[in-house]
């Protein structure tokens, strides 16, 4: 079995300059996939930037199907959201409409902004998310193994979380929902990333740890603008470094040296 990698840009639809960069990366870098935010993280109202992002992506990379970056407003109400299936479905439908209008493929997967579907910030909605994926024929960003994403995280090593994760993977398999082998990113902000060489070394090490099968590394590339600095104050530098990484010859050569196949879906 070979090692393949979906290299994803998250948070498309939140900033027009970042969207233009992501669209260009999909046409001329190792980037292979994108996830689009269709609602505002605080308001839960439909995000007009999603249609803009999909139009840009459709022009530069017409074969790329967008992923639905599911957002649940935080903080959640006491007891969580009883209408979460409706929320997931509405966001999926909104992105499908934007994709159809732009002439791009329909959404092909779900993932979870800030881990809200996983229960990392409260109640878990894994059962509901898997159900929507099964009904719509969507893949789901739920890793089969937590090793790369959970490095050093005591929450993800707890027996309760491990049991919940194993149950969700079994449910996804039973429902025919495609899952990546592992997912990975840099989970800290500017302070943890430190500087560009340190961040690049982190991603180079991740490449070496990818298992056989299809995995995903996701990033949040963005240019250095006043708007990005304001919207992403604790991690704007890291976002600019992740943009730089996708054009870095050292990173690109390492993907090739390790024989990792770049693909658009797991």
ZIRA-V76793 format. One record per backbone hydrogen bond with DSSP energy under -0.5 kcal/mol. NH is the residue of the N-H (numbers start at 0). CO is the residue of the C=O. E is the energy in kcal/mol with one decimal. If there is no record, write none. Layout:
{{NH & CO & E} {NH & CO & E}}
This chain:
{{3 & 1 & -0.6} {3 & 212 & -2.6} {4 & 260 & -3.1} {5 & 214 & -2.8} {6 & 4 & -0.7} {6 & 262 & -0.5} {7 & 5 & -0.7} {7 & 216 & -2.5} {8 & 32 & -1.9} {9 & 7 & -0.6} {9 & 218 & -3.1} {11 & 34 & -2.1} {13 & 10 & -1.2} {18 & 14 & -2.4} {19 & 15 & -1.9} {20 & 16 & -1.9} {21 & 17 & -2.7} {22 & 18 & -2.5} {23 & 19 & -2.0} {24 & 20 & -2.5} {25 & 21 & -2.2} {26 & 22 & -0.8} {26 & 23 & -0.6} {27 & 23 & -1.0} {27 & 24 & -0.6} {28 & 24 & -0.8} {29 & 245 & -0.7} {31 & 6 & -2.6} {32 & 6 & -1.9} {34 & 8 & -2.5} {35 & 66 & -2.9} {36 & 11 & -2.9} {37 & 35 & -0.6} {39 & 44 & -2.3} {43 & 39 & -2.5} {46 & 37 & -3.6} {47 & 45 & -0.7} {49 & 46 & -1.6} {51 & 47 & -1.0} {52 & 48 & -2.5} {53 & 49 & -2.4} {54 & 50 & -2.1} {55 & 51 & -2.2} {56 & 52 & -2.5} {57 & 53 & -2.7} {58 & 54 & -1.6} {59 & 55 & -1.9} {60 & 56 & -3.2} {63 & 60 & -2.1} {64 & 62 & -0.5} {65 & 104 & -0.6} {66 & 33 & -2.5} {67 & 108 & -2.7} {68 & 35 & -2.4} {68 & 66 & -0.7} {69 & 67 & -1.3} {69 & 110 & -2.3} {73 & 40 & -0.7} {79 & 76 & -2.7} {81 & 79 & -0.6} {83 & 80 & -0.8} {86 & 82 & -2.0} {87 & 83 & -2.8} {88 & 84 & -2.6} {89 & 85 & -2.5} {90 & 86 & -2.1} {91 & 87 & -2.3} {92 & 88 & -2.8} {93 & 89 & -2.3} {94 & 90 & -1.9} {95 & 91 & -2.3} {96 & 92 & -2.4} {97 & 93 & -1.9} {98 & 94 & -2.6} {99 & 95 & -2.5} {100 & 96 & -2.3} {101 & 97 & -1.7} {102 & 98 & -1.0} {102 & 99 & -0.5} {103 & 98 & -2.4} {104 & 61 & -0.6} {107 & 65 & -1.2} {109 & 138 & -2.3} {110 & 67 & -2.3} {112 & 69 & -2.7} {112 & 110 & -0.6} {114 & 111 & -1.6} {115 & 112 & -1.7} {117 & 114 & -0.5} {118 & 114 & -0.9} {119 & 114 & -1.7} {121 & 118 & -0.9} {124 & 116 & -2.8} {128 & 124 & -2.6} {129 & 125 & -2.6} {130 & 126 & -1.9} {131 & 127 & -2.1} {132 & 128 & -2.5} {133 & 129 & -2.5} {134 & 130 & -2.1} {135 & 131 & -2.5} {136 & 132 & -1.3} {137 & 132 & -2.2} {138 & 107 & -2.3} {139 & 177 & -2.4} {140 & 109 & -2.3} {141 & 139 & -2.3} {143 & 179 & -2.0} {144 & 180 & -2.1} {149 & 145 & -2.7} {150 & 147 & -0.7} {152 & 149 & -2.6} {153 & 151 & -0.7} {156 & 152 & -0.7} {157 & 154 & -1.0} {161 & 157 & -2.5} {162 & 158 & -2.4} {163 & 159 & -2.2} {164 & 160 & -2.7} {165 & 161 & -2.5} {166 & 162 & -2.1} {167 & 163 & -2.0} {168 & 164 & -2.5} {169 & 165 & -2.1} {170 & 166 & -2.1} {171 & 167 & -2.6} {172 & 168 & -2.5} {173 & 169 & -2.2} {174 & 170 & -1.7} {175 & 171 & -0.6} {175 & 172 & -0.9} {176 & 171 & -2.7} {177 & 175 & -0.5} {179 & 139 & -0.5} {180 & 213 & -3.3} {183 & 215 & -1.6} {186 & 184 & -0.6} {189 & 233 & -2.4} {192 & 188 & -2.4} {193 & 189 & -2.2} {194 & 192 & -2.3} {198 & 194 & -2.2} {199 & 195 & -2.9} {200 & 196 & -2.3} {201 & 197 & -1.8} {202 & 198 & -1.9} {203 & 199 & -2.5} {204 & 200 & -2.3} {205 & 201 & -1.8} {206 & 202 & -1.9} {207 & 203 & -1.3} {208 & 204 & -0.8} {208 & 205 & -1.1} {209 & 205 & -0.6} {209 & 206 & -1.0} {212 & 1 & -2.7} {214 & 3 & -2.3} {214 & 212 & -0.5} {215 & 181 & -2.1} {216 & 5 & -2.2} {217 & 183 & -2.2} {218 & 7 & -2.7} {221 & 238 & -1.5} {224 & 222 & -1.2} {228 & 224 & -2.3} {229 & 225 & -1.9} {230 & 226 & -2.9} {231 & 227 & -2.3} {232 & 229 & -0.7} {234 & 231 & -1.5} {235 & 231 & -1.1} {238 & 234 & -1.7} {239 & 235 & -1.9} {240 & 236 & -2.3} {241 & 237 & -2.3} {242 & 238 & -1.7} {243 & 239 & -2.0} {244 & 240 & -2.3} {245 & 241 & -1.3} {246 & 243 & -1.4} {247 & 244 & -1.7} {251 & 247 & -2.4} {252 & 248 & -2.7} {253 & 249 & -1.7} {254 & 250 & -1.8} {255 & 251 & -1.8} {256 & 252 & -3.3} {257 & 253 & -2.2} {258 & 255 & -1.3} {259 & 254 & -2.1} {260 & 2 & -2.4} {262 & 4 & -2.4} {262 & 260 & -0.5}}
